[in-house]
Amino acid sequence: MTLKFAANLSFLFKELPFLERFAEARIAGFTAVEVLFPYDVPASEIKDRLLRNDLDLVLINTPPPN
């Protein structure tokens, strides 16, 4: 069995601005990321960083309905 890990960008690489964390995750060897609090960043920006860094998004929190 092969284990696969995703970088949680809400907790890792906090010394960097959020959008720069995608590249840092790729440099660290991750092929997938998860994001817990994406509310301040347009979805198009997140998608762009995923594509640029050849990353899969495996978890993203969305706000609950009112």
C-alpha positions in Angstrom: 0.0 0.0 0.0 1.3 3.5 -0.9 0.4 6.4 1.3 -0.4 9.7 -0.3 -0.3 13.0 1.6 -1.8 16.4 0.8 -0.3 19.6 2.0 -2.8 21.6 4.1 -2.1 25.1 3.0 -4.0 26.6 5.8 -1.5 25.3 8.3 1.8 24.7 6.3 4.2 27.3 4.9 2.6 30.1 7.0 5.7 32.2 6.6 4.5 32.8 3.0 1.5 34.6 1.6 -1.4 32.2 0.9 -1.0 32.1 -2.9 2.7 31.4 -2.7 2.1 28.3 -0.6 1.0 26.3 -3.7 4.4 26.5 -5.3 6.1 25.8 -2.0 4.0 22.6 -1.6 5.1 21.5 -5.0 8.7 22.2 -4.3 8.4 20.1 -1.1 7.2 17.2 -3.2 3.4 17.3 -2.7 1.1 16.5 -5.6 -2.1 17.5 -3.8 -3.2 20.2 -1.4 -6.1 21.1 0.8 -7.4 24.5 1.8 -9.6 25.1 4.9 -10.2 28.8 4.7 -10.2 30.0 1.1 -12.8 32.7 1.5 -10.6 35.7 0.9 -9.2 34.5 -2.4 -11.2 34.2 -5.7 -11.7 30.6 -6.9 -10.1 31.6 -10.2 -6.8 32.5 -8.4 -6.8 29.1 -6.5 -7.4 27.3 -9.8 -4.6 29.2 -11.5 -2.1 28.2 -8.8 -3.2 24.6 -8.9 -2.7 24.4 -12.7 0.6 26.3 -12.6 2.0 24.0 -10.0 0.4 20.7 -11.3 -1.4 20.1 -8.0 -4.7 18.4 -7.3 -7.1 20.0 -4.8 -8.4 17.2 -2.5 -10.3 19.2 0.1 -11.7 22.7 0.3 -14.1 24.0 2.9 -17.0 26.1 1.7 -19.2 28.4 3.9 -22.3 26.8 5.3 -25.7 28.0 3.9 -27.5 30.6 5.9 
